[in-house]
């Protein structure tokens, strides 16, 4: 299964798709996340742009590998009614 993430950008109050996660290179198998690249829709022309954020500037959510009855993807942290 391919892991898929999205990110809530705290200061912009918008959601984006995670394009890449950058980990620290200090150790062979580091667990320290140092940079998140997020693709978001541009407000001016509706196009897409990839921006860089520090881990504390975003809240990561992992795809739960489930869909609801309408086929919408369910993510970690989603509220189900």
Buried (B, 14 or more C-beta within 10 A) or exposed (E): EEEBBBBBBEEBEEBBBBBEBEEEEEEEEEEEBEEBBBBBEEEEEEEEEEBEBEBEBBBBBEBEEEEEEEEEEEBEEEEEE
